[in-house]
Amino acid sequence: MIEFYPKNLIKGRIADSEQPAISARYKLNDIFCTAWLSHAVTAIVEHKIADLLNEKPVHVDELSQISGLHSPTLYRVMRALAANGIFVETRSGEFAHNEVSNLLKTRSSQSWAAMAKMWNHPSCINAWLNFADCLADGRSGIEHAFGKPLYEHLDETDGATKAFADAMISNSAQASAAIAQGYDFGKYKTVVDIGGGVGTLLVALLKAHPHLKGYLFEIESLKKSACNYLQSYDVLDRSEIVVGDFFESVPSSLDLYLIKNSLWNWDDQRCSIIIQKIRDAIAEDINARFLIIEYVIDKENAEWSTLYDLQILNMPGGKARTRAEYTELLNRNGFALEEVLYVQDQTILVAAPI
Ligand SMILES: C[S@@+](CC[C@H](N)C(=O)[O-])C[C@H]1O[C@@H](n2cnc3c(N)ncnc32)[C@H](O)[C@@H]1O
């Protein structure tokens, strides 16, 4: 079992204050090591190793016996993960769960396993292989790799739409439950989630607010999975799936319009069209509200939100924005920013029609 020194570390190495060039090299090296770590996590998820551990520690030989994997190699991967805070090596060769590895179990409502698969999905990897080309013309790595936009590419790639939709559920499950408590949904009767995936947020809202009727607005290819998802949470009778294209129109005359982690997929011009369609749908109803739920870049979250921005540039070719940039988009398209709320890593921008 590896023991770490407790102080003055860069990822387990003594940072050298006398020779900053050495610490600088450690920092750069750590960045690339972390990329390898993500592949190790994905491999462990692919082989469902987190599902084989429960309360008690399990020896790697037993894990390899059940999974059929090569024991010495499985040990090296588990050791690397445990050394980086994912699983705990309780005794030599014996591993137990910690809070992080628990999220890698596939059979859990909070599971993050589908995200771990998506980030190293061949579509993502190919996009990153082409990332350097984004700098030449601002187009996404996906377009450089496959010659078409993300959603067209996913539609034409076996299993990709499902893999990405599963990842959205995986990413949204925790946050959606918190969002359902993070705003006064009690004053509305109808709510529509525009580009709501299979309905993760809608389910959380309908569960937390039994008086609400919910609409899920999505593309055709997600209809079946959305129907199954809403049914599995027993809210199909209080919801309706509307298939459509938010660049054409969205359902009209509803009380509350939500769009979560979808606007950032698009450039300013396309975002303006989506917001205009929502404004058209609200028409004269000054009591209706529009909530943008997004990863909004600010000083506090810049370390990760600016990296999310690169990911979103690389995949759908979109961009993460600051609050000022969203305010500008809202004002240009018939809305005023009324309130800003923070729920976990999400920012909620509450907009009123003007
Ligand atoms: C990044 S995902 C966000 C999903 C969900 N809101 C969440 O937070 O988990 C973007 C969603 O927009 C949907 N979408 C993409 N293009 C669309 C279009 N033209 N009209 C309606 N929905 C669309 C996708 O199918 C996808 O589910």
PDBQT file of the ligand as one rigid body, heavy atoms in Angstrom, charges set to zero:
ROOT
HETATM    1  C1  LIG A 401     -26.435  18.513 -23.663  1.00  0.00    +0.000 C 
HETATM    2  S1  LIG A 401     -27.950  17.703 -23.819  1.00  0.00    +0.000 S 
HETATM    3  C2  LIG A 401     -28.781  18.243 -22.346  1.00  0.00    +0.000 C 
HETATM    4  C3  LIG A 401     -29.856  17.301 -21.926  1.00  0.00    +0.000 C 
HETATM    5  C4  LIG A 401     -30.566  17.674 -20.614  1.00  0.00    +0.000 C 
HETATM    6  N1  LIG A 401     -31.177  18.988 -20.692  1.00  0.00    +0.000 N 
HETATM    7  C5  LIG A 401     -29.642  17.579 -19.425  1.00  0.00    +0.000 C 
HETATM    8  O1  LIG A 401     -29.304  18.604 -18.843  1.00  0.00    +0.000 OA
HETATM    9  O2  LIG A 401     -29.242  16.458 -19.078  1.00  0.00    +0.000 OA
HETATM   10  C6  LIG A 401     -28.763  18.625 -25.107  1.00  0.00    +0.000 C 
HETATM   11  C7  LIG A 401     -30.120  18.065 -25.496  1.00  0.00    +0.000 C 
HETATM   12  O3  LIG A 401     -30.674  18.863 -26.568  1.00  0.00    +0.000 OA
HETATM   13  C8  LIG A 401     -31.362  17.987 -27.460  1.00  0.00    +0.000 C 
HETATM   14  N2  LIG A 401     -31.447  18.631 -28.782  1.00  0.00    +0.000 N 
HETATM   15  C9  LIG A 401     -30.438  18.794 -29.675  1.00  0.00    +0.000 A 
HETATM   16  N3  LIG A 401     -30.892  19.428 -30.781  1.00  0.00    +0.000 NA
HETATM   17  C10 LIG A 401     -32.213  19.660 -30.577  1.00  0.00    +0.000 A 
HETATM   18  C11 LIG A 401     -33.227  20.298 -31.378  1.00  0.00    +0.000 A 
HETATM   19  N4  LIG A 401     -32.943  20.813 -32.558  1.00  0.00    +0.000 N 
HETATM   20  N5  LIG A 401     -34.487  20.392 -30.867  1.00  0.00    +0.000 NA
HETATM   21  C12 LIG A 401     -34.768  19.862 -29.635  1.00  0.00    +0.000 A 
HETATM   22  N6  LIG A 401     -33.832  19.246 -28.835  1.00  0.00    +0.000 NA
HETATM   23  C13 LIG A 401     -32.574  19.148 -29.307  1.00  0.00    +0.000 A 
HETATM   24  C14 LIG A 401     -30.485  16.754 -27.487  1.00  0.00    +0.000 C 
HETATM   25  O4  LIG A 401     -31.198  15.625 -27.939  1.00  0.00    +0.000 OA
HETATM   26  C15 LIG A 401     -30.040  16.637 -26.025  1.00  0.00    +0.000 C 
HETATM   27  O5  LIG A 401     -30.872  15.806 -25.267  1.00  0.00    +0.000 OA
ENDROOT
TORSDOF 0
